C-alpha cells in the first residue's frame, strides 16, 4: 500500500504538470487573448469570427475590464454599416453609385391635402450606377436637408437605408413658406469598405514625427498609436489612462530625449482604381436631382391644433430660422451680445480641451469680448495652449489641444495633455465650465481606439461630477466638412458620423450637454468646412452660453419656435 507521502508526491507531480501546461497554453495564445476582434459586420470583424483582427500585429492595447469590453462590443454593433458586396479587383467604377443617374421624389402628404407646419415630409431616393442601372443593395452615405435661403431657415433630414438601393429622407416642417429639399451623395456604398479597410489595415498611414535631442545631437523618428515592429520602439503609453503612443527608438539617443511632436507625411494605400471613388463633383459630396418638384409650400398649422415638441431621439435636434439656431429639446437657445456674454461668464473659469474646432470657441470669445485679453504664452501658432483673462469681471478662459494623435505643427511634448488627465486636475463647481471636443484626429484609426479614448474621458467626467455636481460640462460633436481625396482618406465624413454615434451613446445619461455641430453645419446654407464659418460658430456660442446661463435672456432674443406654436 502506498504511503500518504507517496500519494502526495504523485498528486503534486500531476498538479505541477497541469500548471506548466496551462502556462504554456496561455503564453502561446496571449496575443489572441488580448486582441480579440470585437464586432459583428462585414465592415468590423465580429468577436466570434476566427479571422484575426487586421491591425492586431502592430497595435498594442492594455486589456479592458469585462464591463468596458462588453460596452465596446455593443457600441461597435450599434454602428455597423450596411453590407456592400465584395469589390472586384481592379474596381469597376461603372458599377458603383452615380449621383447623376440617381433621383429623389417628394411623396404625397399622408392623408392628402396641403403641407402644414408640424407635418413630416418624406422623400424617396433611388440610387443607380454610372450605367443607369438601379442599385440592388444599400450602404450609400447620403445626407439631406430642407431649407429656405430667404428665410435663413434650414433643418437636417433623417435618412433611412432600405438596403435595396432605395432610401427615405424624413424632414420636420418647422416654418411657413417654401421648403426646398436637398439630397447629397457623400460617398458611394463602394467607398465605405475602402475607408474601413484603410482604418483597420493601415492605421499608421499618417506618419507622425518626434525630434529627440541631447546637446548638439539630434534625431527624428516616426511615431503613432500603432507602429509596425520593424525596429525597437519607445513606449510612451500614458501611465494614468493607459493611452498608447509609440515612437521608433533613435539609433543613438535614448527614449527620454524626445522633445517634440508633429505631423509628417500621408500614405494613401489605395488599390487600383479606388481613387475614382473619391472624386469631387462626380461621386463625392454631389447633389442628387429631383425627379419632380424639389420643394413644397408649407402653410400655418391647422387652427386649434397644438403642435407638440419634436421627438429629439429620432428627429432633428434643432433648426435655423432667420439664421438663428433653435433647439427642439432641452435648454432654450438665447441670443447673447457682448454685454450678455460677459454677464453670463462673470466669475467663471472656462476650460476648453480638444482640437482646432474647439479652439474656434476660444478665438470667437476673444474677438467678441472687448475686456477679455489673451496672454502671450509664446505657444506655437495654431497649437497652443492659449489663455485669456478679463480681470475686471473675473473671467478666465483656457484652451488646450488634446493628447496624441494630433495632426499639428511641431509642439513640445510637455504640452501633450490627455483630456482625461486635465479633467482630473479640475476642482469643479458652480463657476467652472468644461468644454471639450475630440473627433477630427481619429479618422485613420479603428473605432476601438476612439472608444477607449472616450471611456477614459467619461470616467474622468463621472469623477468630476461626483466631486462637483454643479460643474457645467459641454461636449462638441464632429461636423461635416469639405472633402478632397486626401481629406476623405484621413478624416472622412463617414468616420466622423460614426464617431458622433459612439460619442452620444457613451455620454448618454450623464449630466452633460451636447453641441450638435453635425446638424448645425448640415442644416446651414454655408458650405461645409472642417472649421465652420463665424455665422455657425456664433450660434454654437449661443448654445454654450444658454447651457451655462439658462435663465439669462438677452433683449435681442426671439423664440422662433414659440412664435410658430411649438411647445417646449
C-alpha positions as CSV (number, residue, x, y, z in Angstrom):
1,X,0.0,0.0,0.0
2,X,1.2,3.5,-0.9
3,X,2.1,5.8,1.9
4,X,0.4,9.2,2.3
5,X,3.7,10.8,1.4
6,X,3.9,8.9,-1.9
7,X,0.4,9.8,-2.8
8,X,1.1,13.4,-2.0
9,X,4.2,13.4,-4.2
10,X,2.3,11.8,-7.1
11,X,-0.5,14.4,-6.9
12,X,2.0,17.2,-6.6
13,X,3.7,16.0,-9.8
14,X,0.3,15.9,-11.6
15,X,-0.6,19.4,-10.5
16,X,2.8,20.7,-11.5
17,X,2.4,19.2,-14.9
18,X,-1.1,20.7,-15.4
19,X,0.2,24.1,-14.2
20,X,3.0,24.1,-16.7
21,X,0.7,23.0,-19.5
22,X,-1.8,25.8,-18.7
23,X,1.1,28.4,-18.6
24,X,2.4,27.2,-22.0
25,X,-1.1,27.4,-23.4
26,X,-1.7,30.9,-22.1
27,X,1.7,32.2,-23.3
28,X,1.2,30.6,-26.7
29,X,-2.3,32.2,-27.1
30,X,-1.6,35.5,-25.3
31,X,-1.7,37.5,-28.5
32,X,-5.1,36.2,-29.4
33,X,-6.5,36.6,-25.9
34,X,-5.5,40.2,-25.7
35,X,-6.5,41.3,-29.2
36,X,-9.8,39.6,-29.9
37,X,-11.9,41.4,-32.6
38,X,-14.9,43.0,-31.1
39,X,-17.8,43.3,-33.6
40,X,-20.3,41.7,-36.0
41,X,-20.4,43.1,-39.5
42,X,-18.8,42.9,-42.9
43,X,-17.1,46.2,-42.0
44,X,-15.9,45.5,-38.5
45,X,-14.9,41.9,-37.6
46,X,-17.1,40.1,-35.0
47,X,-15.8,38.9,-31.7
48,X,-16.5,35.3,-32.5
49,X,-15.0,35.4,-36.0
50,X,-11.9,33.3,-36.5
51,X,-10.4,35.7,-38.9
52,X,-7.8,37.7,-36.9
53,X,-8.1,41.4,-36.4
54,X,-6.1,43.0,-39.3
55,X,-4.3,45.5,-37.1
56,X,-3.5,43.4,-34.0
57,X,0.0,42.6,-35.0
58,X,1.3,46.1,-34.6
59,X,-1.3,47.7,-32.3
60,X,-0.7,47.3,-28.5
61,X,-3.6,47.9,-26.0
62,X,-4.0,47.4,-22.4
63,X,-6.6,44.7,-21.6
64,X,-10.1,46.1,-21.0
65,X,-12.2,45.3,-18.0
66,X,-15.1,42.9,-18.7
67,X,-17.6,45.8,-18.5
68,X,-15.6,48.1,-20.9
69,X,-15.1,45.2,-23.3
70,X,-18.8,44.4,-23.3
71,X,-19.6,48.1,-23.9
72,X,-17.1,48.2,-26.8
73,X,-18.8,45.3,-28.5
74,X,-22.2,46.9,-28.1
75,X,-21.0,50.2,-29.4
76,X,-19.4,48.6,-32.4
77,X,-22.5,46.6,-33.1
78,X,-24.6,49.8,-32.9
79,X,-22.7,51.5,-35.7
80,X,-22.4,48.5,-38.1
81,X,-22.8,49.9,-41.7
82,X,-25.0,48.1,-44.2
83,X,-23.1,45.4,-46.1
84,X,-21.7,46.0,-49.6
85,X,-20.9,43.1,-51.9
86,X,-17.1,42.4,-52.2
87,X,-15.5,44.8,-54.6
88,X,-13.9,43.4,-57.8
89,X,-10.1,43.9,-58.1
90,X,-9.5,46.0,-60.0
91,X,-12.5,48.1,-59.2
92,X,-15.2,48.6,-62.0
93,X,-16.2,52.2,-61.4
94,X,-19.2,52.0,-63.9
95,X,-20.9,49.6,-61.4
96,X,-20.7,52.0,-58.5
97,X,-23.2,54.6,-57.3
98,X,-23.6,57.7,-59.5
99,X,-25.4,60.7,-58.2
100,X,-26.1,61.9,-61.8
101,X,-28.2,58.8,-62.5
102,X,-29.9,58.9,-59.1
103,X,-33.0,60.8,-58.2
104,X,-35.3,61.7,-55.3
105,X,-39.1,62.1,-55.2
106,X,-41.2,64.0,-52.7
107,X,-44.0,61.7,-51.6
108,X,-47.6,63.0,-51.2
109,X,-48.7,64.2,-47.8
110,X,-50.2,61.4,-45.7
111,X,-54.0,61.8,-45.6
112,X,-53.8,64.2,-48.6
113,X,-54.2,68.0,-48.5
114,X,-51.7,70.7,-48.2
115,X,-48.5,70.7,-46.2
116,X,-48.6,72.5,-42.9
117,X,-46.2,73.4,-40.0
118,X,-45.8,70.3,-37.8
119,X,-46.1,67.8,-40.7
120,X,-43.5,65.2,-41.7
121,X,-42.2,65.4,-45.2
122,X,-40.9,62.2,-46.7
123,X,-38.7,61.8,-49.8
124,X,-37.9,58.6,-51.6
125,X,-34.3,58.3,-53.0
126,X,-33.4,55.9,-55.7
127,X,-29.6,55.3,-56.3
128,X,-28.3,54.0,-59.7
129,X,-24.9,53.2,-61.0
130,X,-23.0,55.0,-63.9
131,X,-24.8,52.9,-66.4
132,X,-28.2,53.9,-65.1
133,X,-29.0,50.6,-63.5
134,X,-30.8,50.8,-60.1
135,X,-28.6,49.5,-57.2
136,X,-29.8,46.4,-55.5
137,X,-28.2,46.9,-52.2
138,X,-27.7,49.8,-49.7
139,X,-24.7,51.3,-47.9
140,X,-24.5,54.7,-49.7
141,X,-23.7,57.6,-47.4
142,X,-26.4,60.2,-48.0
143,X,-27.2,63.4,-46.2
144,X,-30.3,65.6,-46.6
145,X,-31.6,69.0,-45.6
146,X,-34.7,71.2,-46.0
147,X,-34.0,74.9,-46.4
148,X,-35.3,78.3,-47.4
149,X,-32.5,80.7,-48.1
150,X,-34.6,83.9,-48.0
151,X,-35.9,83.0,-44.5
152,X,-32.5,81.8,-43.3
153,X,-34.2,78.5,-42.4
154,X,-32.8,75.0,-42.6
155,X,-33.2,71.6,-40.9
156,X,-31.4,68.3,-41.3
157,X,-33.3,65.3,-42.6
158,X,-33.1,61.8,-41.2
159,X,-32.0,59.3,-43.8
160,X,-33.1,55.6,-43.7
161,X,-31.4,52.9,-45.7
162,X,-33.9,50.3,-47.1
163,X,-30.9,48.1,-48.1
164,X,-32.2,47.7,-51.7
165,X,-30.8,50.8,-53.4
166,X,-33.7,52.9,-52.1
167,X,-33.6,55.4,-49.2
168,X,-36.0,57.6,-47.3
169,X,-35.3,61.1,-46.1
170,X,-37.7,62.4,-43.5
171,X,-38.0,66.1,-42.6
172,X,-39.9,68.0,-39.9
173,X,-41.8,71.0,-41.4
174,X,-40.9,73.8,-39.0
175,X,-41.6,77.1,-40.8
176,X,-44.2,78.6,-43.1
177,X,-43.4,79.3,-46.7
178,X,-41.3,77.4,-49.2
179,X,-39.2,74.5,-48.2
180,X,-36.5,73.2,-50.7
181,X,-35.3,69.6,-50.5
182,X,-31.6,68.9,-50.9
183,X,-30.2,65.4,-51.1
184,X,-26.4,64.8,-51.3
185,X,-24.4,61.6,-52.0
186,X,-21.4,62.0,-49.7
187,X,-19.8,58.6,-50.6
188,X,-21.0,55.7,-52.8
189,X,-21.6,52.5,-50.9
190,X,-18.4,51.0,-52.5
191,X,-16.2,53.7,-50.9
192,X,-17.2,52.7,-47.3
193,X,-15.4,49.3,-47.3
194,X,-12.3,51.1,-48.6
195,X,-12.4,53.6,-45.8
196,X,-12.9,50.9,-43.3
197,X,-10.2,48.7,-44.7
198,X,-7.7,51.5,-44.5
199,X,-8.5,52.2,-40.9
200,X,-8.1,48.6,-39.9
201,X,-5.2,47.5,-42.1
202,X,-3.3,50.8,-42.3
203,X,-3.9,52.9,-39.1
204,X,-0.3,54.0,-39.5
205,X,-0.7,55.7,-42.9
206,X,-0.3,59.2,-41.3
207,X,3.3,59.4,-40.1
208,X,3.9,61.5,-37.0
209,X,7.3,62.6,-36.1
210,X,9.2,63.4,-32.9
211,X,12.6,65.1,-32.5
212,X,15.0,63.6,-30.0
213,X,17.8,65.9,-28.8
214,X,20.7,65.8,-26.3
215,X,23.1,68.6,-26.5
216,X,24.2,69.1,-30.2
217,X,23.0,65.6,-31.2
218,X,19.5,65.5,-32.8
219,X,17.5,62.6,-34.4
220,X,14.0,62.3,-35.8
221,X,11.8,59.2,-35.5
222,X,8.3,58.2,-36.7
223,X,5.6,57.8,-34.1
224,X,2.0,56.6,-33.9
225,X,-0.6,54.8,-31.8
226,X,0.2,51.7,-33.9
227,X,3.7,51.0,-35.2
228,X,5.0,48.0,-37.1
229,X,7.8,46.4,-35.1
230,X,10.4,46.7,-37.7
231,X,12.8,48.2,-35.2
232,X,13.0,48.8,-31.4
233,X,10.2,51.0,-30.0
234,X,10.0,53.7,-27.3
235,X,6.8,53.2,-25.3
236,X,5.1,56.5,-24.2
237,X,1.9,54.9,-23.0
238,X,0.2,57.3,-20.5
239,X,0.6,55.9,-17.0
240,X,-2.7,57.2,-15.7
241,X,-5.1,56.5,-18.6
242,X,-3.2,53.7,-20.5
243,X,-3.5,55.6,-23.8
244,X,-0.9,54.1,-26.1
245,X,1.7,56.0,-28.0
246,X,5.0,54.8,-29.5
247,X,8.0,56.0,-31.4
248,X,10.8,54.2,-33.2
249,X,13.8,54.3,-31.0
250,X,16.5,56.7,-32.3
251,X,19.8,55.0,-33.3
252,X,21.9,56.9,-30.8
253,X,19.7,58.7,-28.3
254,X,17.6,57.3,-25.5
255,X,13.8,57.4,-25.4
256,X,14.0,60.0,-22.7
257,X,15.5,62.5,-25.2
258,X,12.1,63.1,-27.0
259,X,11.3,66.8,-27.1
260,X,8.6,67.5,-29.8
261,X,5.7,66.1,-31.7
262,X,4.5,67.0,-35.2
263,X,2.6,65.6,-38.2
264,X,4.5,64.0,-41.1
265,X,3.6,62.7,-44.5
266,X,0.5,60.7,-45.5
267,X,0.3,57.4,-47.4
268,X,-2.9,56.7,-49.4
269,X,-2.6,52.8,-49.6
270,X,-5.3,52.5,-52.3
271,X,-5.8,49.7,-54.7
272,X,-6.2,50.0,-58.4
273,X,-9.0,52.5,-59.4
274,X,-10.1,53.0,-55.8
275,X,-9.2,56.7,-56.0
276,X,-12.0,57.0,-58.5
277,X,-14.5,56.5,-55.7
278,X,-13.5,59.9,-54.2
279,X,-13.9,62.4,-57.0
280,X,-15.4,65.8,-56.1
281,X,-18.1,66.8,-58.5
282,X,-18.5,63.3,-59.7
283,X,-19.4,60.9,-56.8
284,X,-18.3,62.7,-53.6
285,X,-20.4,65.4,-52.0
286,X,-22.6,65.7,-55.1
287,X,-26.3,66.8,-55.1
288,X,-28.9,64.3,-56.4
289,X,-31.6,65.8,-58.7
290,X,-35.3,65.6,-58.1
291,X,-37.5,63.5,-60.5
292,X,-40.3,66.0,-60.0
293,X,-40.8,69.1,-57.8
294,X,-37.9,69.7,-55.3
295,X,-39.9,72.0,-52.9
296,X,-43.2,72.3,-51.1
297,X,-45.2,75.2,-49.8
298,X,-45.9,75.0,-46.1
299,X,-49.0,76.6,-44.6
300,X,-49.5,77.6,-40.9
301,X,-50.5,74.8,-38.6
302,X,-54.2,74.0,-38.6
303,X,-56.3,76.3,-36.4
304,X,-56.9,74.8,-33.0
305,X,-54.3,72.1,-33.4
306,X,-51.5,72.3,-30.9
307,X,-48.2,71.2,-32.4
308,X,-46.2,69.2,-29.9
309,X,-42.5,69.1,-29.4
310,X,-40.5,67.2,-32.0
311,X,-39.2,63.8,-30.7
312,X,-35.5,64.6,-30.5
313,X,-34.5,61.0,-30.1
314,X,-35.4,60.3,-33.7
315,X,-35.9,63.8,-35.2
316,X,-33.7,66.8,-35.6
317,X,-32.0,68.4,-32.6
318,X,-32.8,71.9,-33.9
319,X,-33.2,74.1,-36.9
320,X,-32.4,77.5,-38.2
321,X,-34.9,80.3,-38.7
322,X,-33.7,83.9,-39.6
323,X,-30.2,82.5,-39.3
324,X,-30.7,81.7,-35.6
325,X,-30.4,78.1,-34.2
326,X,-33.4,76.9,-32.3
327,X,-33.1,73.7,-30.2
328,X,-36.0,71.3,-30.3
329,X,-35.4,69.8,-26.9
330,X,-33.9,70.8,-23.5
331,X,-32.5,74.2,-23.0
332,X,-33.9,77.1,-25.0
333,X,-31.2,78.9,-27.0
334,X,-31.0,82.6,-26.4
335,X,-29.1,85.3,-28.2
336,X,-26.1,86.8,-26.4
337,X,-24.4,90.0,-27.3
338,X,-21.0,91.1,-25.8
339,X,-22.7,92.5,-22.7
340,X,-24.8,89.5,-22.1
341,X,-21.9,87.2,-22.7
342,X,-19.8,89.0,-20.2
343,X,-22.6,88.9,-17.6
344,X,-23.0,85.1,-18.2
345,X,-19.3,84.3,-17.8
346,X,-18.6,86.7,-15.0
347,X,-16.7,85.0,-12.2
348,X,-16.3,81.8,-14.2
349,X,-13.3,79.6,-15.2
350,X,-13.8,78.1,-18.7
351,X,-11.6,75.1,-19.5
352,X,-11.5,74.1,-23.2
353,X,-9.8,70.9,-24.4
354,X,-9.9,69.4,-27.8
355,X,-8.9,70.0,-31.4
356,X,-8.9,73.1,-33.6
357,X,-12.7,73.1,-33.8
358,X,-12.8,73.7,-30.0
359,X,-10.1,76.4,-30.4
360,X,-12.6,78.3,-32.6
361,X,-14.7,78.9,-29.4
362,X,-11.7,80.4,-27.7
363,X,-10.9,82.6,-30.7
364,X,-14.6,83.7,-31.0
365,X,-14.8,84.8,-27.3
366,X,-11.5,86.7,-27.6
367,X,-12.8,88.6,-30.6
368,X,-16.3,89.2,-29.1
369,X,-15.5,90.4,-25.6
370,X,-13.5,93.7,-25.5
371,X,-12.3,93.1,-22.0
372,X,-11.1,89.6,-22.5
373,X,-7.4,89.8,-23.2
374,X,-5.2,86.9,-24.4
375,X,-1.9,86.3,-22.6
376,X,1.1,85.7,-24.8
377,X,2.3,82.2,-23.7
378,X,4.7,82.1,-26.7
379,X,2.9,79.0,-27.8
380,X,3.2,77.7,-31.4
381,X,0.6,79.3,-33.7
382,X,-2.4,77.0,-34.1
383,X,-1.1,74.7,-31.4
384,X,-1.5,76.5,-28.1
385,X,-2.1,76.3,-25.2
386,X,-4.0,79.6,-25.0
387,X,-5.1,81.7,-22.1
388,X,-7.2,84.8,-21.7
389,X,-8.4,86.9,-18.7
390,X,-11.0,89.6,-18.1
391,X,-9.6,90.9,-14.8
392,X,-12.5,93.3,-14.1
393,X,-15.2,90.6,-14.5
394,X,-13.0,87.7,-13.2
395,X,-13.3,85.6,-16.3
396,X,-10.6,83.1,-17.1
397,X,-10.6,81.1,-20.4
398,X,-8.1,78.4,-21.2
399,X,-7.8,76.3,-24.4
400,X,-5.5,73.3,-24.9
401,X,-5.1,70.6,-27.5
402,X,-5.9,67.1,-26.6
403,X,-3.2,64.4,-26.4
404,X,-2.0,62.4,-29.4
405,X,-2.9,61.5,-32.0
406,X,-2.9,65.1,-33.2
407,X,-2.0,66.4,-36.6
408,X,-0.3,69.6,-35.7
409,X,2.7,71.9,-36.2
410,X,5.8,71.0,-34.1
411,X,4.9,71.3,-30.4
412,X,6.8,70.4,-27.2
413,X,6.0,67.0,-25.8
414,X,5.5,68.8,-22.4
415,X,2.3,70.2,-24.0
416,X,0.7,66.9,-24.9
417,X,-2.0,66.6,-22.3
418,X,-4.8,64.0,-22.5
419,X,-8.3,65.3,-21.8
420,X,-9.0,62.8,-19.0
421,X,-5.9,63.9,-17.1
422,X,-6.8,67.5,-17.5
423,X,-10.3,66.8,-16.1
424,X,-8.7,65.1,-13.1
425,X,-6.9,68.4,-12.3
426,X,-10.1,70.5,-12.2
427,X,-11.8,71.0,-8.8
428,X,-15.1,71.9,-10.5
429,X,-18.0,73.8,-9.0
430,X,-20.7,76.3,-9.8
431,X,-18.2,78.7,-11.5
432,X,-16.4,76.1,-13.6
433,X,-17.3,75.3,-17.2
434,X,-15.7,72.4,-19.1
435,X,-15.9,72.3,-22.9
436,X,-14.3,69.6,-24.9
437,X,-14.4,68.0,-28.4
438,X,-12.4,65.1,-29.8
439,X,-13.0,63.6,-33.2
440,X,-11.1,65.1,-36.1
441,X,-7.8,63.5,-35.5
442,X,-9.1,59.9,-35.2
443,X,-10.1,59.5,-38.8
444,X,-7.4,57.0,-39.7
445,X,-7.8,54.6,-36.8
446,X,-10.1,51.6,-36.0
447,X,-13.1,52.7,-33.9
448,X,-11.8,50.8,-30.9
449,X,-9.1,53.4,-30.4
450,X,-11.7,56.2,-30.3
451,X,-14.0,54.2,-28.0
452,X,-11.2,53.6,-25.5
453,X,-10.2,57.3,-25.5
454,X,-13.9,58.2,-24.7
455,X,-14.1,55.6,-22.0
456,X,-11.1,57.2,-20.2
457,X,-12.6,60.7,-20.7
458,X,-16.0,59.6,-19.4
459,X,-14.5,58.1,-16.3
460,X,-12.9,61.5,-15.6
461,X,-16.2,63.3,-16.2
462,X,-18.0,61.0,-13.9
463,X,-15.4,61.7,-11.1
464,X,-15.6,65.4,-11.8
465,X,-19.4,65.5,-11.5
466,X,-19.2,63.3,-8.4
467,X,-17.0,65.7,-6.5
468,X,-18.6,68.9,-8.0
469,X,-22.1,68.2,-9.4
470,X,-22.6,71.9,-10.3
471,X,-19.8,71.8,-12.9
472,X,-21.1,72.6,-16.4
473,X,-19.8,70.0,-18.9
474,X,-20.3,70.7,-22.6
475,X,-19.2,68.3,-25.4
476,X,-18.9,69.3,-29.1
477,X,-19.6,66.7,-31.7
478,X,-17.9,66.4,-35.1
479,X,-19.3,68.1,-38.2
480,X,-19.3,67.5,-42.0
481,X,-16.5,69.2,-44.0
482,X,-15.3,70.0,-47.5
483,X,-14.0,66.7,-48.9
484,X,-11.0,66.0,-51.2
485,X,-9.4,62.7,-51.8
486,X,-6.8,63.2,-49.0
487,X,-9.4,64.5,-46.6
488,X,-11.7,61.6,-47.3
489,X,-8.9,59.1,-46.7
490,X,-7.8,60.7,-43.4
491,X,-10.9,62.3,-41.9
492,X,-14.0,61.3,-43.8
493,X,-17.5,62.5,-43.0
494,X,-18.4,58.8,-42.7
495,X,-15.9,58.2,-39.9
496,X,-17.0,61.5,-38.2
497,X,-20.6,60.4,-38.3
498,X,-19.6,57.0,-36.7
499,X,-17.6,58.9,-34.0
500,X,-20.7,61.1,-33.3
501,X,-22.9,58.0,-32.8
502,X,-20.4,56.5,-30.3
503,X,-19.9,59.8,-28.5
504,X,-23.7,60.2,-28.0
505,X,-24.1,56.7,-26.7
506,X,-21.0,57.0,-24.5
507,X,-22.3,60.0,-22.6
508,X,-26.0,59.3,-22.6
509,X,-27.5,59.6,-19.2
510,X,-24.8,61.8,-17.7
511,X,-25.3,65.4,-16.7
512,X,-23.6,66.8,-19.7
513,X,-24.7,69.0,-22.6
514,X,-24.0,68.4,-26.3
515,X,-23.4,70.9,-29.1
516,X,-24.8,69.1,-32.2
517,X,-22.2,70.5,-34.6
518,X,-23.1,67.9,-37.1
519,X,-26.7,69.2,-37.6
520,X,-25.7,72.8,-37.0
521,X,-23.4,72.6,-40.0
522,X,-25.6,70.3,-42.1
523,X,-28.7,72.5,-41.7
524,X,-27.0,75.7,-42.6
525,X,-26.7,77.1,-46.1
526,X,-23.0,77.9,-45.9
527,X,-20.5,75.3,-47.5
528,X,-19.2,72.6,-45.2
529,X,-15.9,73.2,-43.7
530,X,-13.8,71.5,-41.0
531,X,-13.8,74.8,-39.3
532,X,-17.3,76.2,-39.6
533,X,-17.6,79.9,-40.5
534,X,-18.3,82.6,-37.9
535,X,-22.0,82.6,-38.5
536,X,-22.3,79.0,-37.4
537,X,-19.7,79.4,-34.6
538,X,-21.8,82.4,-33.2
539,X,-24.8,80.1,-33.0
540,X,-22.7,77.4,-31.2
541,X,-21.5,80.0,-28.7
542,X,-25.2,80.9,-28.1
543,X,-25.9,77.3,-27.4
544,X,-22.9,77.1,-25.0
545,X,-24.0,80.3,-23.1
546,X,-27.5,79.1,-22.9
547,X,-26.3,75.9,-21.2
548,X,-24.2,78.0,-18.8
549,X,-26.9,80.6,-18.1
550,X,-30.3,79.1,-18.9
551,X,-32.2,81.8,-17.1
552,X,-30.5,84.7,-18.7
553,X,-32.4,86.4,-21.5
554,X,-30.9,89.0,-23.8
555,X,-33.1,91.7,-25.2
556,X,-32.5,90.6,-28.7
557,X,-33.6,87.0,-28.1
558,X,-36.5,85.9,-30.2
559,X,-38.1,82.5,-29.5
560,X,-39.0,81.4,-33.0
561,X,-40.3,78.0,-32.0
562,X,-42.9,79.6,-29.7
563,X,-43.8,82.1,-32.4
564,X,-44.6,79.2,-34.6
565,X,-46.6,77.4,-32.0
566,X,-44.2,74.8,-30.8
567,X,-44.3,73.8,-27.2
568,X,-41.2,73.3,-25.2
